[in-house]
Amino acid sequence: MIRAVPTIPYSDQRPGTSGLRKKVRVFQQPNYAENFIQSIFDVIERERAGATLVIGGDGRFLNREVIQIAIRMAAAATFARVVVGQGGILSTPAASHLIRRRGALGGLILSASHNPGGPDEDFGIKYNVANGGPAPDAITDAIYARTKAIDTWYMEEAADIDLDTIGVVQVGGMSVEVVDPVSDYADLMETLFDFDAIRTAKLTMAFDAMSAVTGPYATEILEGRLGFAPGTVRNGTPLPDFGGHHPDPNLVHARALYDTMMGPEAPDFGAASDGDGDRNLIIGRGRFVTPSDSLAMLAANAHLAPGYAGGLKGIARSMPTSAAADCVAAALGIPAYETPTGWKFFGNLLDAGMATICGEESAGTGSNHVREKDGLWAVLLWLNILAVTGKSVDALARDHWARFGRNYYARHDYEGVDSVAADALMCDLRDRLQSLPGTALGALTIAQADDFAYTDPTDGSISANQGVRILFEGGSRAVFRLSGTGTSGATLRVYLERYEPATGNLDADTGAMLAEIAQAADDLAGIRRHTGRAAPDVIT
């Protein structure tokens, strides 16, 4: 029996770059999650009858409760089948693969990615479309418009289902299939990489799953199928509060892994993934690899893995990501695409067969195997490359820089900044863009300044105001943008880059190489004046 529940709209349900993210307490308000889910279903009303919907999440606090609500609402929305991960678990890349494999209309991914979890922390809902990727702007805009007008949501009167037992049950007239969340994804990885070569290489490894969703996937693939020693996967059990830690794979929140890899007993390879499994951290013995460099190095060596032996169609990177991948694309004679931040922009290029490997500086890397960034995929490609070449991470990095040059790069995050102050900083920068070329900041001179805009080569759509770029003479740059992934205040991100040619200084301290640009960026934007911050909260 379907029940109609009267409701009133909430004014704050605009999806960001990765869905709707708010504090758990916000989602626990009466009808809050239900309004957003119903708005999604209303937008896709014409296609949903008889269709399949995938549901899963990263296991954070409130995951199970919202999954039960979503299942009952999907039954009322006349879906024929819901496919849900056992225990409510599906990593974001695994959900993307399952949507594609099952021919689903789309999927609800319940996650706030790398944000903290727990009753006082963050929760999120994202809708992915039939290609497995995040919903495009046209759909998220329609969802937001619907949230402002919604007056009723619908649910099938039914008890909670058993999420922990694999099998099929009925909810109203809809089948609910609880599936192993790991097996399909692990099988896909075996088609892309040479597991025999990795096993034979006898590499040693440390992987930090950060008490998040990647734990079961890493345990099955690394310890189960590849034969790495038991205990290789650390913090491998997903916890609702991620063990009280921040599940962001950077050098601050994965410090224990970094210390291990810089120590005298370090294994050959270290890696970590985030809350929902779509980001990665790569560290070799004594060598941290930035996400921008990782993208470039993976692209340069991808042909060593069976899934990419035929070469790449193109490489795509987000605008804030360093230009290291562009150097690789030029050497390979393939296109390089610079897009706004957000994986949906890569999805268009992947669907059109114009790119094969994509990456973002925020530790997201992936390929055309799914339509999301994929942390474990990046880890496995690194392992495949190390196994085939016999090189260490440090040696591979040095060889890469000797061929392509090095893009010294860092991101400075100012977190929880007052939103009004952050907006004022960006508006002030934008107001001065036309007058900045020719301005001297110490030894640096501004050659060009703009607000990045992107015209999608697949559909002609235009995305404006994607971040302020300050390009200095000689190839250095600073980029300023506000992140759309936080849930309180604003996060100001400042990206610093300096290119050093292959004949230059390739193994200097990154902070020292970027110090002049960091000072120029602070002076230009008035970061201290606007935010009151003397230093960033996180440097990656």
C-alpha positions in Angstrom: 0.0 0.0 0.0 1.4 3.4 -1.0 1.1 6.2 1.5 1.3 9.9 0.5 3.0 12.1 3.1 2.4 15.9 3.1 5.5 18.0 3.4 6.8 21.5 3.0 10.0 22.5 1.1 13.4 23.1 2.6 15.3 26.0 1.0 18.8 24.6 1.3 18.7 21.5 -0.9 20.8 22.7 -3.9 23.1 19.8 -4.9 26.8 20.7 -5.1 29.5 19.1 -7.3 28.9 15.8 -5.6 25.3 15.8 -4.6 23.6 17.2 -1.4 25.9 17.2 1.6 24.9 18.5 5.0 25.4 17.7 8.7 23.7 14.5 9.9 21.5 16.7 12.1 20.2 18.5 9.1 19.3 15.2 7.3 17.6 14.0 10.5 15.0 16.8 10.3 11.5 15.6 9.5 11.1 14.9 5.8 14.5 16.3 4.9 16.0 13.2 3.2 12.6 12.2 1.9 12.0 15.5 0.2 15.3 15.3 -1.6 14.8 11.7 -2.7 11.3 12.4 -3.9 12.5 15.4 -5.8 15.0 13.1 -7.7 12.2 10.6 -8.4 9.9 13.4 -9.6 12.5 14.7 -12.1 13.0 11.2 -13.6 9.3 10.4 -13.5 9.0 9.5 -17.2 11.7 6.8 -17.1 11.4 5.2 -13.6 8.4 2.8 -14.1 9.8 -0.7 -14.6 13.4 0.5 -14.3 16.3 -0.7 -12.0 17.8 1.6 -9.3 21.1 0.9 -7.6 21.4 2.0 -3.9 24.4 1.9 -1.6 26.7 4.0 0.4 30.0 4.3 2.3 28.7 2.9 5.6 28.7 6.3 7.4 26.3 7.1 10.2 22.7 7.3 8.9 23.5 5.1 5.9 21.3 2.2 6.8 18.3 4.3 7.9 18.2 6.3 4.7 18.7 3.2 2.5 15.5 1.7 4.1 13.6 4.9 3.4 14.9 5.1 -0.2 13.9 1.5 -0.9 10.3 2.1 0.3 10.1 5.3 -1.7 11.5 3.5 -4.8 8.7 0.9 -4.5 6.2 3.7 -4.5 7.8 5.3 -7.5 7.1 2.1 -9.5 10.7 1.0 -10.0 10.8 -2.7 -10.9 14.0 -3.5 -9.0 16.4 -2.1 -6.5 19.9 -3.5 -6.3 21.6 -2.7 -3.0 25.0 -3.6 -1.6 25.1 -6.0 1.4 25.1 -4.1 4.6 24.2 -1.0 2.6 27.8 -0.9 1.3 28.9 0.2 -2.1 31.9 2.2 -2.9 31.3 5.0 -5.4 33.2 3.4 -8.2 31.6 0.0 -7.5 28.2 1.7 -7.6 29.1 3.3 -11.0 30.1 -0.1 -12.3 27.0 -1.8 -11.0 24.7 0.8 -12.6 26.4 0.2 -15.9 26.5 -3.6 -15.6 22.9 -3.9 -14.6 21.6 -1.4 -17.2 20.1 0.6 -14.3 18.3 4.0 -14.8 20.6 5.4 -12.2 21.7 5.1 -8.6 21.5 6.7 -5.2 25.0 6.9 -3.6 24.8 7.8 0.1 28.1 9.4 1.0 29.9 12.6 1.9 33.1 11.2 0.3 36.2 12.3 2.3 34.2 14.3 4.9 34.0 13.0 8.5 31.2 10.7 9.6 29.2 10.3 12.8 26.1 11.7 14.5 27.7 15.2 14.6 29.4 15.1 11.2 28.4 14.8 7.6 26.0 12.9 5.3 25.2 13.1 1.7 23.0 11.8 -1.2 24.1 11.9 -4.8 22.2 10.8 -7.9 24.2 9.1 -10.6 22.6 8.6 -14.1 22.6 5.6 -16.5 26.2 6.0 -17.6 27.3 5.5 -14.0 28.4 9.1 -13.6 27.1 12.0 -11.5 24.0 13.7 -12.8 24.7 16.6 -15.1 23.8 20.2 -14.3 20.5 20.0 -16.2 19.2 17.2 -13.9 20.7 18.6 -10.6 19.2 22.0 -11.4 15.8 20.4 -12.0 16.1 18.5 -8.7 16.8 21.7 -6.9 13.9 23.4 -8.5 11.7 20.5 -7.4 12.9 20.7 -3.8 11.6 24.2 -3.6 8.1 23.3 -4.7 7.6 19.8 -3.3 4.4 19.2 -1.2 4.2 15.4 -1.0 6.4 12.4 -0.9 5.4 8.7 -1.3 6.4 5.5 0.2 5.3 1.8 0.2 4.0 0.7 3.6 6.5 -2.0 4.4 8.9 -3.2 7.1 12.7 -2.7 6.8 14.4 -5.4 4.8 17.4 -7.4 5.9 20.4 -5.6 4.4 22.8 -8.2 5.7 21.6 -11.3 3.8 22.3 -11.7 0.1 19.1 -12.6 -1.8 15.9 -11.2 -3.3 12.9 -9.9 -1.3 9.7 -8.1 -2.3 8.7 -4.6 -1.2 5.3 -4.0 -2.6 5.5 -4.8 -6.3 9.2 -4.2 -6.4 12.1 -6.7 -6.1 15.0 -5.8 -3.9 18.2 -7.7 -4.6 20.9 -7.6 -1.9 24.2 -8.3 -3.6 27.9 -8.9 -2.7 29.2 -5.3 -3.0 32.7 -6.4 -3.8 32.7 -9.3 -6.3 31.6 -7.6 -9.5 34.0 -4.7 -8.9 36.9 -7.1 -8.1 36.1 -9.2 -11.3 36.3 -6.0 -13.3 39.7 -5.1 -11.9 41.0 -8.6 -13.0 40.1 -7.7 -16.6 42.2 -4.5 -16.5 45.3 -5.5 -14.7 47.9 -8.3 -14.8 47.3 -9.9 -11.5 49.8 -12.7 -12.3 52.6 -10.2 -12.8 51.7 -8.4 -9.6 51.7 -11.6 -7.6 55.0 -12.7 -9.2 56.8 -9.4 -8.4 56.5 -10.2 -4.6 56.0 -6.5 -3.8 55.4 -5.4 -0.2 52.7 -2.9 0.6 50.8 -1.0 3.2 47.2 0.1 2.4 45.2 2.4 4.8 41.4 2.0 4.2 40.8 4.7 6.8 38.0 2.7 8.5 35.9 3.5 5.4 34.3 1.7 2.5 37.4 0.5 0.6 38.3 -1.9 3.4 36.4 -4.9 2.1 37.4 -4.2 -1.5 41.1 -3.9 -0.6 41.1 -7.0 1.6 39.5 -9.1 -1.2 41.7 -7.8 -4.0 45.0 -7.1 -2.3 45.2 -9.9 0.3 42.7 -12.3 -1.3 43.4 -12.3 -5.0 46.9 -10.8 -5.2 48.3 -12.6 -2.2 49.7 -9.6 -0.2 50.4 -10.6 3.4 47.5 -10.5 6.0 47.5 -7.1 7.6 48.5 -5.3 4.5 45.1 -3.6 4.7 45.0 -1.3 7.7 41.8 0.0 9.2 39.9 -2.3 6.9 36.5 -2.4 8.7 34.1 0.3 7.6 32.8 2.2 10.7 29.9 4.7 10.9 32.3 7.4 12.3 35.4 6.2 10.4 36.9 5.4 13.8 36.7 9.1 14.7 39.2 10.0 12.0 38.9 12.2 8.9 38.8 9.8 5.9 40.6 12.1 3.5 43.8 10.4 2.0 46.2 13.3 2.4 49.4 13.8 4.3 47.6 15.2 7.3 44.9 12.6 7.8 47.0 9.6 6.6 50.0 10.7 8.6 50.6 7.3 10.1 50.9 5.8 6.6 53.3 8.6 5.5 55.5 8.0 8.6 55.6 4.3 7.8 56.6 4.9 4.2 59.3 7.4 5.2 60.7 5.0 7.9 63.6 2.6 7.7 61.4 -0.5 7.5 59.1 0.9 4.8 57.5 -1.5 2.4 57.8 -1.0 -1.4 54.5 0.7 -1.8 52.0 2.6 0.2 48.5 3.8 -0.6 45.2 4.9 1.0 41.7 5.6 -0.1 38.9 7.8 1.3 35.4 7.5 2.8 33.6 6.3 -0.4 36.6 4.8 -2.2 37.0 7.3 -5.1 40.2 9.0 -4.0 43.7 7.8 -3.5 47.0 8.6 -1.9 50.2 7.2 -3.4 53.5 6.9 -1.5 56.6 4.9 -2.4 59.4 4.1 0.0 60.7 7.6 0.7 58.8 9.2 -2.1 55.3 10.9 -1.9 53.7 11.3 -5.3 51.3 14.2 -5.7 47.9 13.4 -7.3 48.8 15.6 -10.3 52.1 13.7 -10.8 50.3 10.4 -10.3 47.9 11.1 -13.1 50.8 12.0 -15.4 52.9 8.9 -14.5 49.9 6.6 -14.8 49.1 8.0 -18.2 52.7 7.6 -19.4 52.8 4.0 -18.3 49.3 2.8 -18.7 50.1 0.7 -21.8 51.9 -1.7 -19.4 48.5 -2.9 -18.1 46.4 -5.3 -20.3 43.4 -3.0 -20.1 45.3 -0.1 -21.7 47.7 -2.0 -24.0 46.1 -0.4 -27.0 47.0 3.1 -25.9 45.0 6.1 -24.7 42.4 8.2 -26.7 43.2 11.2 -24.6 44.0 12.5 -21.1 41.7 14.9 -19.2 42.4 16.9 -16.1 40.5 19.4 -14.0 41.7 23.0 -14.4 43.3 23.2 -10.9 45.3 20.0 -11.6 48.9 20.7 -12.6 49.9 20.6 -16.3 52.1 17.5 -15.8 49.6 15.3 -17.7 49.6 17.8 -20.6 53.3 17.1 -21.2 52.6 13.4 -21.4 49.7 13.9 -23.8 52.0 16.0 -26.1 54.6 13.3 -26.1 52.1 10.6 -26.9 50.5 12.7 -29.6 47.0 12.5 -28.0 44.6 15.3 -26.9 44.8 16.9 -23.5 41.5 18.3 -22.0 41.3 20.9 -19.3 37.9 20.8 -17.6 36.2 22.4 -14.6 36.3 20.5 -11.3 33.7 17.7 -11.2 33.8 14.2 -12.6 30.6 14.8 -14.7 32.7 16.8 -17.1 35.0 13.8 -17.6 32.0 11.6 -18.2 31.1 13.3 -21.4 34.6 12.9 -22.7 34.7 9.2 -21.7 31.3 8.5 -23.2 32.4 10.1 -26.5 35.6 8.0 -26.6 37.7 11.2 -26.5 39.6 10.4 -23.3 40.7 7.2 -21.6 42.3 8.4 -18.3 41.2 11.4 -16.2 42.3 13.0 -13.0 41.8 15.7 -10.4 44.4 17.2 -8.1 42.1 16.3 -5.2 43.4 12.8 -5.3 40.9 11.5 -7.8 42.0 9.4 -10.8 40.1 7.1 -13.1 39.5 5.8 -16.5 36.8 4.7 -18.9 36.1 1.5 -17.0 33.5 3.4 -14.9 32.3 7.0 -14.8 33.7 8.0 -11.4 37.1 8.5 -10.0 38.4 5.2 -8.5 40.9 4.9 -5.7 41.7 1.2 -5.9 41.9 1.3 -9.7 44.8 3.9 -9.3 46.5 1.7 -6.7 46.2 -1.4 -8.9 47.6 0.4 -12.0 50.5 1.6 -9.9 51.2 -2.0 -8.8 50.9 -3.2 -12.3 53.5 -0.7 -13.5 55.9 -1.4 -10.6 55.6 -5.1 -11.3 56.3 -4.9 -15.0 59.1 -2.3 -14.8 60.8 -3.6 -11.7 61.3 0.0 -10.6 60.7 1.6 -7.3 58.2 4.5 -7.0 61.1 6.8 -6.5 63.0 5.6 -9.5 59.9 5.7 -11.7 59.2 9.3 -10.6 62.8 10.4 -11.2 62.8 8.8 -14.7 59.5 10.6 -15.4 60.8 14.0 -14.5 64.0 13.5 -16.4 61.9 12.9 -19.5 59.0 15.4 -19.0 60.3 18.0 -16.5 58.6 18.5 -13.1 55.6 20.5 -12.1 56.2 21.5 -8.5 52.7 21.7 -7.1 50.7 22.2 -3.9 47.2 23.0 -2.7 46.6 25.2 0.3 43.2 24.7 1.9 41.7 27.3 4.2 38.8 25.4 5.8 35.7 26.6 7.5 36.2 30.2 6.3 33.3 32.6 6.8 31.3 32.3 3.6 30.8 36.1 3.3 34.5 36.7 3.7 35.4 34.0 1.2 32.9 35.4 -1.4 34.3 38.9 -0.9 37.9 37.6 -1.6 36.8 36.0 -4.8 34.7 38.9 -5.9 37.6 41.3 -5.3 39.9 39.1 -7.4 37.4 38.9 -10.2 36.8 42.7 -10.2 40.6 43.2 -10.8 41.3 40.6 -13.4 41.6 43.0 -16.4 44.0 45.2 -14.6 46.4 42.5 -13.3 48.5 41.6 -16.4 51.9 43.3 -16.1 51.6 43.6 -12.3 54.9 42.7 -10.5 54.7 40.7 -7.3 58.3 40.4 -6.1 60.3 38.7 -8.8 57.1 37.4 -10.5 55.2 39.3 -13.2 51.5 38.4 -14.0 51.2 37.5 -17.7 47.5 36.7 -17.8 44.6 36.6 -15.4 41.1 35.2 -16.0 38.1 33.4 -14.6 38.2 29.9 -16.2 35.3 29.0 -18.5 34.9 25.7 -20.3 33.1 24.9 -23.5 32.3 21.1 -23.5 33.5 19.7 -26.8 30.8 17.0 -26.8 27.7 19.1 -26.4 28.8 22.7 -26.6 27.6 23.5 -23.1 29.4 26.4 -21.3 30.5 26.4 -17.7 31.7 29.8 -16.5 33.2 31.2 -13.3 35.1 28.0 -12.5 38.1 29.6 -10.7 40.4 32.5 -11.0 43.7 31.8 -12.7 46.8 34.0 -12.3 49.4 33.0 -14.8 52.9 34.3 -14.3 55.7 34.8 -16.9 57.8 31.7 -17.1 54.9 29.2 -16.6 54.2 29.5 -12.9 50.6 30.0 -11.7 48.2 30.4 -8.8 44.6 29.4 -8.9 41.8 30.4 -6.5 38.5 28.7 -6.1 35.9 27.9 -3.4 35.2 24.2 -2.9 31.8 22.7 -3.2 32.4 19.6 -1.1 32.2 21.1 2.5 29.1 21.3 4.7 29.9 24.3 6.9 31.4 27.6 6.0 33.6 27.8 2.9 36.8 26.1 1.9 39.1 28.4 0.0 41.5 26.5 -2.1 44.7 28.0 -3.5 46.7 26.0 -6.0 50.3 26.8 -6.6 52.4 25.5 -9.5 55.9 26.0 -10.9 57.3 24.1 -13.9 60.9 23.1 -13.9 62.2 21.7 -17.2 64.0 18.4 -17.5 67.4 20.1 -17.3 66.4 22.0 -14.2 66.3 21.3 -10.4 64.1 18.2 -10.2 64.5 17.1 -6.6 64.2 20.2 -4.5 61.9 20.8 -1.6 58.4 21.5 -2.9 57.6 24.1 -0.3 60.9 26.0 -1.0 60.2 25.9 -4.8 56.7 27.3 -4.3 57.4 29.8 -1.5 57.7 32.8 -3.8 54.4 31.9 -5.6 52.6 31.3 -2.3 53.7 34.7 -1.0 52.5 36.4 -4.2 49.2 34.6 -4.0 48.6 35.7 -0.4 49.6 39.3 -1.3 47.4 39.4 -4.4 44.3 38.0 -2.9 44.6 39.5 0.6 44.0 36.1 2.2 45.0 37.2 5.7 43.0 40.4 5.3 39.8 38.7 4.1 39.9 35.5 6.2 42.0 36.3 9.2 44.1 33.2 8.5 47.8 33.4 8.7 48.4 29.9 7.2 46.4 27.2 5.5 44.8 24.4 7.5 45.9 21.7 5.1 48.7 21.6 2.5 48.6 18.7 0.0 
